[in-house]
Amino acid sequence: MSRLEDNAMGPEELSGPHPGGADRLGDEPAWRRLLRRARVGVRDRPGYALLGITASLFAGLVAVYGLSDVAQRTLNGLVAGSYFALGAVGLTLVYGILKLVNFAHGDMLTFGAYMALLFSAGLGLPSLVAMAAGVLATAGLGLAIERLLWRPMRRKRAGLLQLLLTAIGLALFIRSGIQFVAGTAQRSLDVDVLASVEFLGLRIGTTELIVVVVGVAVLTLVAVLLRVTSVGRQMRALSDNFSLAETTGVDTSRIVALTWVFGAGLAGLAGVLYAAAAGSFNPNLGFLLLLTLFAAVILGGIGNAYGALVGGMFLGLTQEWSTLVIDSRWKIAIGFVILIMVLIVRPNGLFGRAAKI
């Protein structure tokens, strides 16, 4: 339905006032009128709508709790949003091109953190080198799984149910393997989580500051890669129409392999950054973050990498802001409340056209 058709008046609206002297809009409850206007606003300008919602939340919290407390929570939210967004972008890249809901994605975050621990504590490499090696190892795992598992399943034309069950089984396999080798005890990377810096009366850990800087830099590079490079254009072509892209000469095998390298690498980086910022982690790291990553993907629009980026940062901010109002143990629920509210207004997500990156 076109926008003109969507906004056209129906027969009842053209027929004039209703019996009783009041027209239809006049009888409409205020809450329904506001919901209708919000629906139109989110539909037509989702980016501006989200910006307005975020600014309104920030201003309302400042009015109640003061600028200092809200600004501190905002810093914390940017830290969380950095690894949420990285994980969500990797997840949605794979879905956008292969239409695969990868339930093992969370455990790839865990794999990246434990590989960084192995290179650091086991092999004695410097922390930064070990973290980079952990990211590369996770990217390699993603490529190996693509070659050994997903490519044969695509050739056999496996259905949606088979792919879902395989992804769940793969997640359990990775998690159990980590538990078998490393145990279930809490682990930590060799980083100083106590050192901090202060500015404008706000405090942020040195490690957390590095997490934000690295996260924003990598997300910017990913956005540039998808928008202006040849590989990014080919990824978007496969996302729009895989078969058509293949007939126009795109090397689909190469682009699929690169997609897994990028997606798994971003997952590994998200896991390493979370492990560094949190101070400690265990084999359930990725499993506990997976639902939030899916929420960010759905909030931004399934298959839309830019939407996943925005959704991850927004969830990070709102979860930390919610700790001003509720116990921090329940902050993860706030993200899902926001997700449900958005989907009522816009079922495809804020930036959602299906299968677009």
Buried (B, 14 or more C-beta within 10 A) or exposed (E): EEEEEEEEEEEEEEEEEEEEEEBBEEEEEEEEEEEEEBEBBBBEEBEEBBEEBBEEBBEEBBEEBEBEBBBBBBBBBBBBBBBBBBBBBBBBBBBBBBBBBBBBBBBBBBBBBBBBBBBBBEEEBEBEEBBBBBBBBBBBBBBEBBEEBBBEBBEEEBEEEEBBEBBEEBBBEBBEBBBEEBEEEEBBBBBEBEEEEEEEEEEBBBBBBBBBEBBBEBBEEBBEBBEEEEBBBBBBBBBBEBEEBBEEEBEBEEBBBBBBBBBBBBBBBBBBBBBBBBBEBBBBBBBBBBEBBBBBBBBBBBBBBBBBBBBBBBBBBBBBBBBBEEEEEEBBEBBBEBBEEBBEBBEBBBBBEBBBB
